[in-house]
Amino acid sequence: MVVLLNNAYLLISGALQIYSILLVIYILMSWVPSTRETKFGQILAKITEPYLGFFRKFIPPLGMIDISPIAALLALQLIGRGIGQIYLILFRALV
């Protein structure tokens, strides 16, 4: 049971880290608009825009600056920490 818990935690935390990296790449691509028109940019947009769109509903841009990606990354990090805490609680209960 502990091995399954460890594997699940590693899978989820790895997926969150990869998604965070993809978000940062997509955010940096916004500085060069032509990069979003590439095939890679379009694929990345399909992966990241649904998550970023959720935050854009609640956080309007400040002039030409969109701070919703910062909130999205912060939320993703908080989710990761929460999953880590749940993992520790479950691990201590099983050992």
Phi and psi in degrees as a GROMACS rama.xvg file:
@    title "Ramachandran Plot"
@    xaxis  label "Phi"
@    yaxis  label "Psi"
@TYPE xy
-66.3684  -37.8542  VAL-2
-64.3834  -41.5559  VAL-3
-63.1745  -41.8325  LEU-4
-63.5655  -43.7892  LEU-5
-61.964  -45.368  ASN-6
-64.0738  -40.9333  ASN-7
-64.0907  -42.6186  ALA-8
-64.0896  -44.4748  TYR-9
-63.3165  -39.4523  LEU-10
-64.8081  -47.4892  LEU-11
-67.7091  -45.2942  ILE-12
-66.8799  -36.1275  SER-13
-64.766  -41.4726  GLY-14
-64.2698  -39.6533  ALA-15
-65.6963  -38.7002  LEU-16
-66.4116  -42.864  GLN-17
-63.8004  -42.2141  ILE-18
-64.9236  -37.5389  TYR-19
-62.1286  -42.0381  SER-20
-63.9777  -42.313  ILE-21
-62.422  -39.1377  LEU-22
-63.1123  -43.8096  LEU-23
-63.6812  -42.808  VAL-24
-60.934  -44.548  ILE-25
-64.4004  -38.9019  TYR-26
-65.1061  -44.1785  ILE-27
-65.9603  -31.063  LEU-28
-65.388  -21.4578  MET-29
-69.2012  -18.2914  SER-30
-73.3778  -22.4921  TRP-31
-123.705  90.1675  VAL-32
-55.3668  -30.4366  PRO-33
-67.1431  -20.6002  SER-34
-71.5127  -25.4458  THR-35
-73.1192  -16.7749  ARG-36
-85.9393  -8.7635  GLU-37
-73.4729  166.933  THR-38
-60.9313  -42.5983  LYS-39
-62.3705  -41.694  PHE-40
-63.9324  -37.7519  GLY-41
-68.6586  -40.7138  GLN-42
-64.8361  -43.3306  ILE-43
-63.6381  -36.2973  LEU-44
-64.6613  -40.8316  ALA-45
-64.1637  -30.4589  LYS-46
-81.3689  -39.7346  ILE-47
-98.7435  -29.3346  THR-48
-60.8357  -38.5296  GLU-49
-59.3874  -39.3572  PRO-50
-71.3978  -44.7007  TYR-51
-67.4161  -34.2672  LEU-52
-61.118  -33.5663  GLY-53
-60.182  -42.697  PHE-54
-76.3296  -29.241  PHE-55
-68.4981  -22.6906  ARG-56
-65.7644  -34.3264  LYS-57
-101.726  -22.4538  PHE-58
-119.231  102.184  ILE-59
-73.5199  154.726  PRO-60
-64.897  146.921  PRO-61
-98.6099  93.0828  LEU-62
70.473  -117.905  GLY-63
-101.357  6.91351  MET-64
-105.183  123.909  ILE-65
-101.469  111.3  ASP-66
-95.8054  1.41923  ILE-67
-62.0117  -32.9412  SER-68
-62.8297  -30.9884  PRO-69
-65.6106  -44.2642  ILE-70
-64.4504  -37.4535  ALA-71
-65.0571  -43.5822  ALA-72
-65.9868  -40.4649  LEU-73
-62.6502  -43.5204  LEU-74
-62.8733  -40.0497  ALA-75
-64.2  -39.5184  LEU-76
-67.6228  -39.4557  GLN-77
-65.7703  -38.0097  LEU-78
-62.5568  -43.2873  ILE-79
-61.3885  -41.8671  GLY-80
-66.9951  -38.5024  ARG-81
-63.2885  -41.8566  GLY-82
-64.8086  -37.0221  ILE-83
-63.3421  -40.3411  GLY-84
-67.1224  -40.7542  GLN-85
-63.0207  -39.956  ILE-86
-60.3516  -46.1183  TYR-87
-61.987  -41.0968  LEU-88
-62.7346  -46.6733  ILE-89
-67.2832  -38.0985  LEU-90
-63.9317  -44.2145  PHE-91
-65.1827  -33.136  ARG-92
-71.9185  -30.7512  ALA-93
-86.3731  -24.2642  LEU-94
